Amino acid sequence: MTEFVLVAGAKLGAWAWDEVVPELRAAGHEAHALTLSGLAERRGTPAGQQTHVRDIVEEVERLGLRDVVLVGHSYSGVPVGQAAERIGDRLARVVYVDANVPADGKSFLWGWPSDGVRAAIEANDGFWPSFSAEDLADQDLTDEQIARIVRDSTPHPGASLTEPAVVTRPLAELPSTYIKCLLDWPEPSDEVAELLKSDRWELVNMNTGHWPMFSQPRELARILHESVTAP
């Protein structure tokens, strides 16, 4: 039985996977949605990026999981990619959902075109503010979904966005699926495009926005299922 560990992106908690988890379980898998330190019900816990890496590794170890598929959405691709190499032979696959990937010595914000996020963190006591409706526009979300995300998102610990990643093994060596959400941006980043040259990586496109766990949860669960069952 495959064990999925699902980690949503910035400002979100385990609740973001509420519609995906039942679909995976119906397909015969187990699924564990994880809230990272400092977010949602764990709000108030100091957290940097390496805290989030430890959160993921400790969850796998605490539950005694084997045949693990780590799923990282958006920001969480960065700690998930680091955790993947640290759980050793427990790992079956990594799935990046429209996600950033870690680069050794580089932060999540490395290469961003402006300092807007850094300025927002400075202006909000070290946190990236929670979502507004404008942040979520034109991403295949209903008004009800947008309202829920705005209501339930929480400010994101800024240190996790500015702390550098620690990568000791080439990501290209790890069996990985990259899910590109085409409404967000039609092409993978240069870093992901380079990794996709590896015969251990595969690309799957979704015709939806950046938050497919809300906009197309059943289709996302199908892709996750096929990532571990396809020949």
GUPASE-545060 format. One record per atom (N, C-alpha, C): residue in three letters; x, y, z. Coordinates in steps of 0.02 Angstrom, whole numbers, padded with zeros to 5 digits, always signed. Atoms other than C-alpha are relative to their C-alpha. Layout:
% residues N
ALAXYZ/...
END
This chain:
% residues 231
MET+00043-00060+00000/MET+00000+00000+00000/MET+00044+00062+00000/THR-00038-00062+00003/THR+00070+00169-00050/THR-00025+00048+00054/GLU+00015-00050-00052/GLU+00077+00300+00087/GLU+00016+00069-00028/PHE-00009-00068+00024/PHE+00051+00477+00023/PHE+00006+00047+00060/VAL-00005-00054-00048/VAL+00111+00622+00130/VAL-00007+00065-00040/LEU+00021-00058+00041/LEU+00030+00781+00064/LEU+00015+00065+00038/VAL-00020-00062-00032/VAL+00103+00952+00102/VAL-00020+00058-00046/ALA+00024-00056+00040/ALA+00013+01107+00038/ALA+00049+00059+00003/GLY-00047-00055+00007/GLY+00099+01268-00011/GLY-00010+00054+00053/ALA-00001-00055-00048/ALA+00122+01434+00077/ALA-00070+00020+00021/LYS+00060-00029-00031/LYS-00015+01497+00193/LYS-00056-00052+00011/LEU+00052+00051-00004/LEU-00110+01331+00189/LEU+00019-00053+00051/GLY-00011+00055-00045/GLY-00129+01183+00307/GLY-00026-00065-00028/ALA+00023+00065+00022/ALA-00181+01001+00299/ALA-00071+00003-00029/TRP+00069-00007+00023/TRP-00361+01059+00270/TRP-00004+00008-00076/ALA+00002-00012+00072/ALA-00314+01103+00090/ALA-00010-00064-00039/TRP+00004+00064+00034/TRP-00313+00917+00047/TRP-00065-00038+00016/ASP+00060+00035-00024/ASP-00487+00878+00117/ASP-00037-00038-00055/GLU+00036+00034+00054/GLU-00557+00830-00054/GLU+00045-00050-00038/VAL-00046+00045+00034/VAL-00402+00737-00114/VAL+00010-00065+00041/VAL-00013+00058-00043/VAL-00374+00621+00036/VAL-00051-00055-00010/PRO+00049+00054+00008/PRO-00540+00526+00018/PRO+00007-00035-00068/GLU-00008+00030+00066/GLU-00506+00498-00168/GLU+00059-00048+00000/LEU-00058+00045-00004/LEU-00335+00423-00133/LEU-00016-00063+00040/ARG+00018+00058-00041/ARG-00405+00311+00003/ARG-00048-00046-00038/ALA+00047+00041+00039/ALA-00544+00253-00113/ALA+00037-00040-00053/ALA-00041+00035+00050/ALA-00408+00203-00237/ALA+00046-00051+00031/GLY-00038+00052-00033/GLY-00328+00091-00106/GLY+00065+00022+00033/HIS-00061-00026-00032/HIS-00191+00204-00039/HIS-00016+00026+00070/GLU+00009-00039-00061/GLU-00164+00286+00128/GLU+00026+00069-00013/ALA-00019-00070+00012/ALA-00149+00474+00135/ALA+00003+00037+00065/HIS-00011-00038-00061/HIS-00082+00587+00271/HIS+00014+00072-00020/ALA-00009-00071+00014/ALA-00106+00774+00252/ALA+00035+00032+00060/LEU-00043-00028-00053/LEU+00023+00873+00351/LEU-00004+00076+00000/THR-00006-00073-00010/THR+00016+01050+00420/THR+00070+00015+00025/LEU-00067-00020-00020/LEU+00187+01130+00431/LEU-00002+00048+00059/SER-00005-00044-00059/SER+00245+01223+00586/SER-00012+00073-00020/GLY+00013-00071+00010/GLY+00183+01401+00599/GLY-00063+00016-00040/LEU+00058-00010+00043/LEU+00027+01374+00492/LEU-00062-00033+00029/ALA+00065+00030-00018/ALA-00158+01337+00519/ALA-00002-00016+00075/GLU+00006+00017-00071/GLU-00181+01240+00682/GLU+00067+00000+00037/ARG-00067-00005-00032/ARG+00008+01252+00713/ARG+00026+00072-00002/ARG-00018-00071+00001/ARG+00007+01441+00700/ARG+00029+00020+00068/GLY-00033-00023-00061/GLY+00120+01525+00827/GLY+00064-00037+00015/THR-00063+00037-00008/THR+00259+01396+00815/THR+00053+00031-00044/PRO-00053-00029+00042/PRO+00422+01477+00758/PRO+00023-00051-00052/ALA-00017+00048+00053/ALA+00474+01402+00591/ALA+00042+00033-00053/GLY-00039-00015+00059/GLY+00609+01416+00461/GLY-00007-00057-00050/GLN+00006+00052+00051/GLN+00631+01311+00306/GLN+00023-00068+00025/GLN-00024+00064-00025/GLN+00733+01178+00395/GLN-00047-00029+00052/THR+00054+00025-00044/THR+00594+01167+00526/THR-00050-00040-00041/HIS+00050+00033+00042/HIS+00477+01120+00385/HIS+00027-00066-00029/VAL-00030+00063+00022/VAL+00598+00990+00318/VAL-00006-00052+00056/ARG+00005+00047-00057/ARG+00604+00912+00492/ARG-00072-00021+00013/ASP+00071+00018-00008/ASP+00414+00918+00505/ASP-00017-00061-00043/ILE+00017+00053+00048/ILE+00402+00806+00352/ILE+00036-00065+00017/VAL-00038+00060-00017/VAL+00540+00686+00400/VAL-00027-00032+00064/GLU+00025+00027-00064/GLU+00474+00669+00578/GLU-00070-00031-00007/GLU+00066+00031+00011/GLU+00297+00634+00515/GLU+00007-00070-00030/VAL-00012+00066+00029/VAL+00361+00491+00408/VAL+00025-00049+00052/GLU-00029+00044-00051/GLU+00462+00421+00552/GLU-00050-00014+00056/ARG+00049+00009-00055/ARG+00325+00448+00683/ARG-00052-00052-00018/LEU+00052+00047+00023/LEU+00199+00350+00580/LEU+00029-00066-00024/GLY-00032+00062+00022/GLY+00326+00217+00532/GLY-00015-00017-00073/LEU+00022+00010+00069/LEU+00286+00240+00347/LEU+00055-00030-00043/ARG-00043+00028+00053/ARG+00362+00140+00204/ARG-00035+00011-00066/ASP+00029-00010+00067/ASP+00335+00154+00016/ASP-00035+00068-00002/VAL+00028-00067-00010/VAL+00310+00341+00041/VAL+00005+00041-00065/VAL+00001-00050+00053/VAL+00259+00465-00093/VAL-00008+00068+00034/LEU+00004-00068-00028/LEU+00298+00642-00036/LEU-00027+00046-00054/VAL+00032-00046+00047/VAL+00186+00771-00119/VAL+00007+00070+00026/GLY-00009-00069-00020/GLY+00236+00953-00112/GLY-00030+00048-00051/HIS+00033-00050+00043/HIS+00130+01095-00181/HIS+00033+00068+00010/SER-00025-00069-00002/SER+00202+01266-00225/SER+00062+00007+00044/TYR-00058-00008-00045/TYR+00321+01325-00086/TYR+00023-00067+00028/SER-00019+00060-00036/SER+00317+01153-00006/SER+00041-00049-00042/GLY-00047+00040+00038/GLY+00410+01076-00151/GLY+00071+00008+00025/VAL-00068-00013-00024/VAL+00564+01155-00072/VAL+00016-00044+00061/PRO-00015+00046-00054/PRO+00556+01065+00097/PRO-00012-00073-00017/VAL+00013+00069+00019/VAL+00481+00908+00019/VAL+00060-00029-00038/GLY-00058+00024+00038/GLY+00627+00895-00103/GLY+00059-00016+00044/GLN-00054+00014-00047/GLN+00749+00904+00043/GLN-00016-00060+00044/ALA+00020+00056-00042/ALA+00650+00783+00151/ALA+00006-00066-00038/ALA-00001+00062+00040/ALA+00645+00657+00008/ALA+00066-00036+00004/GLU-00066+00033-00004/GLU+00832+00626+00014/GLU+00016-00023+00071/ARG-00016+00016-00070/ARG+00829+00616+00204/ARG-00038-00060+00027/ILE+00036+00058-00025/ILE+00702+00476+00221/ILE+00025-00065-00031/GLY-00035+00060+00024/GLY+00813+00356+00124/GLY-00044-00048-00037/ASP+00036+00052+00037/ASP+00738+00191+00069/ASP-00074-00003+00016/ARG+00072-00005-00010/ARG+00568+00238+00137/ARG-00034+00032-00060/LEU+00028-00039+00055/LEU+00544+00346-00018/LEU-00017-00044-00060/ALA+00019+00032+00063/ALA+00447+00279-00167/ALA+00003+00051-00057/ARG+00004-00051+00053/ARG+00423+00442-00263/ARG-00011+00068+00031/VAL+00017-00069-00018/VAL+00415+00631-00252/VAL-00047+00027-00053/VAL+00044-00033+00048/VAL+00272+00727-00332/VAL-00001+00074+00017/TYR+00001-00072-00007/TYR+00289+00914-00357/TYR-00062+00027-00035/VAL+00062-00026+00029/VAL+00121+01000-00384/VAL+00009+00075-00012/ASP-00011-00070+00019/ASP+00155+01162-00478/ASP+00047+00034+00051/ALA-00040-00017-00059/ALA+00296+01179-00354/ALA+00069+00027-00018/ASN-00071-00016+00002/ASN+00464+01259-00327/ASN+00040-00062+00019/VAL-00045+00055-00019/VAL+00610+01140-00312/VAL+00060+00030+00037/PRO-00056-00028-00038/PRO+00755+01161-00190/PRO+00065+00001-00041/ALA-00068-00004+00027/ALA+00927+01218-00246/ALA+00047+00014+00058/ASP-00045-00006-00057/ASP+01071+01199-00126/ASP+00025+00071+00010/GLY-00023-00066-00016/GLY+01111+01362-00039/GLY-00045+00057-00022/LYS+00046-00051+00025/LYS+00964+01453-00119/LYS-00066-00003+00039/SER+00064-00003-00036/SER+00804+01511-00035/SER-00058-00008-00049/PHE+00062+00001+00041/PHE+00625+01496-00098/PHE-00005+00063-00043/LEU+00008-00064+00034/LEU+00635+01679-00149/LEU+00057+00014-00049/TRP-00055-00010+00046/TRP+00797+01660-00247/TRP-00027+00002-00072/GLY+00021-00006+00069/GLY+00770+01718-00425/GLY-00067+00033-00011/TRP+00064-00035+00010/TRP+00604+01805-00392/TRP+00013+00068-00032/PRO-00014-00060+00039/PRO+00587+01956-00506/PRO-00003+00066+00039/SER+00004-00063-00038/SER+00552+02084-00369/SER+00008-00015+00073/ASP-00007+00007-00073/ASP+00572+02115-00184/ASP-00067+00008+00035/GLY+00066-00012-00030/GLY+00384+02127-00156/GLY-00015-00045+00058/VAL+00015+00046-00055/VAL+00372+01972-00048/VAL+00043+00017+00060/ARG-00043-00019-00056/ARG+00521+02023+00057/ARG-00026+00063+00035/ALA+00028-00061-00029/ALA+00445+02195+00082/ALA-00063-00015+00040/ALA+00061+00019-00036/ALA+00280+02116+00132/ALA+00016-00034+00066/ILE-00021+00035-00061/ILE+00369+02005+00259/ILE+00024+00051+00051/GLU-00025-00051-00046/GLU+00458+02155+00334/GLU-00056+00042+00029/ALA+00056-00043-00022/ALA+00296+02254+00345/ALA-00051-00037+00043/ASN+00050+00040-00037/ASN+00201+02111+00429/ASN+00033-00044+00052/ASP-00031+00033-00058/ASP+00312+02064+00576/ASP+00030-00068-00016/GLY-00034+00062+00017/GLY+00406+01928+00483/GLY-00044-00052-00033/PHE+00046+00048+00031/PHE+00257+01846+00397/PHE-00022+00025-00069/TRP+00031-00014+00064/TRP+00196+01838+00218/TRP-00075-00002+00011/PRO+00071-00003-00018/PRO+00014+01893+00235/PRO-00042-00054-00034/SER+00045+00051+00027/SER-00127+01770+00206/SER-00032+00025-00064/PHE+00026-00015+00066/PHE-00220+01765+00041/PHE-00055+00052+00000/SER+00058-00042+00017/SER-00334+01898-00028/SER-00035-00031-00060/ALA+00036+00026+00058/ALA-00466+01862-00159/ALA+00038+00015-00065/GLU-00037-00019+00061/GLU-00359+01954-00287/GLU+00057-00048-00014/ASP-00054+00048+00010/ASP-00216+01831-00259/ASP-00022-00063-00037/LEU+00027+00064+00023/LEU-00329+01688-00313/LEU-00040+00006-00065/ALA+00041-00012+00059/ALA-00413+01766-00465/ALA+00028-00036-00061/ASP-00018+00029+00065/ASP-00412+01682-00636/ASP+00039-00065+00006/GLN-00036+00063-00012/GLN-00354+01514-00567/GLN-00048-00059+00003/ASP+00048+00056+00005/ASP-00507+01404-00604/ASP-00032-00017+00067/LEU+00032+00009-00066/LEU-00578+01428-00429/LEU-00068+00032+00000/THR+00066-00030-00008/THR-00760+01458-00387/THR+00003+00054+00053/ASP+00004-00052-00052/ASP-00813+01605-00281/ASP+00001-00031+00070/GLU+00002+00034-00065/GLU-00848+01483-00140/GLU+00069-00025+00020/GLN-00067+00024-00015/GLN-00675+01406-00153/GLN+00047+00058+00019/ILE-00040-00059-00017/ILE-00593+01577-00154/ILE-00016+00025+00070/ALA+00019-00024-00067/ALA-00692+01629-00001/ALA+00027-00046+00054/ARG-00026+00047-00050/ARG-00639+01472+00092/ARG+00075+00009+00009/ILE-00073-00007-00005/ILE-00455+01493+00051/ILE+00018+00065+00035/VAL-00013-00065-00034/VAL-00458+01676+00103/VAL-00015-00006+00074/ARG+00020+00007-00071/ARG-00548+01631+00265/ARG+00048-00043+00040/ASP-00038+00049-00039/ASP-00439+01484+00315/ASP+00076+00004-00009/SER-00072-00007+00006/SER-00267+01534+00253/SER+00028+00040+00058/THR-00032-00036-00055/THR-00143+01600+00380/THR+00065+00031-00025/PRO-00065-00029+00019/PRO+00010+01713+00369/PRO+00055-00053+00003/HIS-00052+00051+00007/HIS+00163+01614+00318/HIS+00066+00025+00031/PRO-00063-00021-00032/PRO+00325+01619+00422/PRO+00053+00020-00052/GLY-00045-00025+00050/GLY+00444+01727+00323/GLY+00067-00035-00001/ALA-00066+00032-00003/ALA+00601+01637+00383/ALA+00003-00062-00045/SER+00000+00060+00042/SER+00548+01481+00287/SER+00009+00017-00074/LEU-00006-00023+00069/LEU+00548+01583+00126/LEU+00070+00028-00016/THR-00065-00032+00010/THR+00718+01665+00152/THR+00059-00044+00020/GLU-00054+00046-00021/GLU+00818+01522+00231/GLU+00021-00043-00058/PRO-00023+00039+00057/PRO+00928+01426+00108/PRO-00014-00075+00007/ALA+00009+00073+00001/ALA+00896+01246+00058/ALA+00068-00035+00008/VAL-00059+00043-00008/VAL+01019+01106+00098/VAL-00013-00064-00040/VAL+00010+00057+00044/VAL+01028+00980-00044/VAL+00066-00036-00008/THR-00064+00038+00002/THR+01160+00843-00035/THR+00001-00053-00054/ARG+00004+00050+00053/ARG+01099+00727-00174/ARG-00037+00030-00058/PRO+00035-00030+00057/PRO+01050+00779-00351/PRO-00073-00022-00003/LEU+00071+00015+00004/LEU+00862+00791-00365/LEU-00016-00045-00060/ALA+00012+00039+00060/ALA+00874+00712-00537/ALA+00005-00075+00012/GLU-00008+00071-00016/GLU+00919+00546-00454/GLU-00062-00030+00033/LEU+00058+00024-00036/LEU+00754+00534-00360/LEU-00060-00008-00047/PRO+00059+00008+00043/PRO+00600+00461-00448/PRO-00052+00054+00016/SER+00041-00059-00012/SER+00488+00612-00471/SER-00050+00011-00056/THR+00050-00024+00047/THR+00331+00675-00555/THR-00009+00074+00012/TYR+00014-00071-00006/TYR+00308+00859-00592/TYR-00066+00015-00034/ILE+00066-00018+00026/ILE+00129+00920-00613/ILE+00000+00074-00014/LYS+00001-00071+00019/LYS+00120+01083-00710/LYS-00072+00022-00012/CYS+00067-00028+00007/CYS-00040+01184-00692/CYS+00003+00057-00051/LEU-00012-00042+00058/LEU-00057+01273-00857/LEU-00029+00070+00005/LEU+00028-00067-00006/LEU-00167+01419-00805/LEU+00044+00046+00041/ASP-00045-00040-00041/ASP-00037+01476-00680/ASP+00057+00027-00043/TRP-00053-00017+00047/TRP+00104+01476-00809/TRP+00009-00061-00044/PRO+00004+00058+00044/PRO+00113+01366-00963/PRO+00062-00043-00004/GLU-00062+00037+00006/GLU+00294+01310-00949/GLU+00033-00010+00069/PRO-00038+00008-00061/PRO+00399+01235-00808/PRO+00057+00051+00003/SER-00057-00044-00009/SER+00536+01344-00736/SER+00062-00032-00032/ASP-00062+00026+00029/ASP+00711+01327-00807/ASP+00030-00056+00042/GLU-00027+00051-00045/GLU+00764+01228-00653/GLU-00037-00066-00008/VAL+00040+00061+00008/VAL+00621+01104-00674/VAL+00011-00030-00069/ALA-00012+00025+00068/ALA+00648+01091-00862/ALA+00065-00039-00004/GLU-00064+00036-00001/GLU+00828+01039-00829/GLU-00008-00067+00034/LEU+00010+00063-00036/LEU+00773+00907-00703/LEU-00041-00049-00041/LEU+00042+00044+00041/LEU+00644+00839-00826/LEU+00040-00035-00054/LYS-00043+00036+00047/LYS+00789+00786-00937/LYS+00020-00068+00028/SER-00017+00063-00032/SER+00820+00647-00811/SER-00052-00054-00017/ASP+00047+00054+00014/ASP+00744+00478-00853/ASP-00038-00022+00062/ARG+00036+00015-00062/ARG+00685+00471-00672/ARG-00056+00050+00014/TRP+00051-00051-00008/TRP+00572+00623-00693/TRP-00051-00005-00056/GLU+00052-00004+00051/GLU+00406+00637-00783/GLU-00041+00064+00010/LEU+00041-00060-00001/LEU+00296+00786-00827/LEU-00072-00018-00015/VAL+00072+00007+00012/VAL+00106+00788-00813/VAL-00030+00070+00002/ASN+00032-00065+00003/ASN+00004+00940-00864/ASN-00072-00005+00026/MET+00070-00006-00020/MET-00160+00994-00784/MET-00026+00067-00027/ASN+00030-00060+00028/ASN-00274+01119-00870/ASN-00041+00035+00054/THR+00032-00035-00056/THR-00312+01215-00711/THR+00050+00049+00029/GLY-00043-00050-00031/GLY-00240+01347-00596/GLY+00046-00030+00052/HIS-00056+00018-00045/HIS-00109+01344-00460/HIS-00022-00040+00061/TRP+00024+00037-00059/TRP-00219+01263-00327/TRP-00047-00057-00021/PRO+00043+00053+00027/PRO-00282+01101-00407/PRO-00033-00043+00053/MET+00034+00038-00053/MET-00324+01021-00239/MET-00069+00028+00015/PHE+00066-00030-00005/PHE-00471+01142-00239/PHE-00038-00002-00067/SER+00034-00008+00064/SER-00509+01166-00424/SER-00014-00066-00034/GLN+00009+00065+00032/GLN-00487+00985-00483/GLN+00026-00056+00046/PRO-00026+00049-00048/PRO-00464+00872-00331/PRO-00003-00072-00025/ARG+00006+00069+00024/ARG-00526+00713-00415/ARG+00052-00015-00053/GLU-00051+00009+00053/GLU-00413+00737-00566/GLU+00070-00002+00031/LEU-00065+00001-00033/LEU-00265+00776-00453/LEU+00011-00067+00034/ALA-00006+00065-00032/ALA-00298+00618-00352/ALA+00013-00055-00051/ARG-00011+00049+00052/ARG-00306+00518-00513/ARG+00073+00001-00023/ILE-00070-00006+00022/ILE-00136+00584-00568/ILE+00047-00026+00054/LEU-00041+00026-00055/LEU-00062+00546-00397/LEU-00003-00076+00000/HIS+00007+00073+00002/HIS-00131+00369-00407/HIS+00041-00029-00058/GLU-00035+00026+00058/GLU-00061+00344-00582/GLU+00075+00009+00005/SER-00072-00009-00008/SER+00109+00410-00530/SER+00034-00061+00031/VAL-00030+00059-00033/VAL+00134+00251-00429/VAL-00026-00066-00028/THR+00028+00062+00027/THR+00032+00126-00531/THR+00013-00009-00074/ALA-00013+00006+00071/ALA+00076+00164-00711/ALA+00062-00043-00012/PRO-00057+00043+00014/PRO+00195+00036-00790/PRO+00062+00041-00019/
END
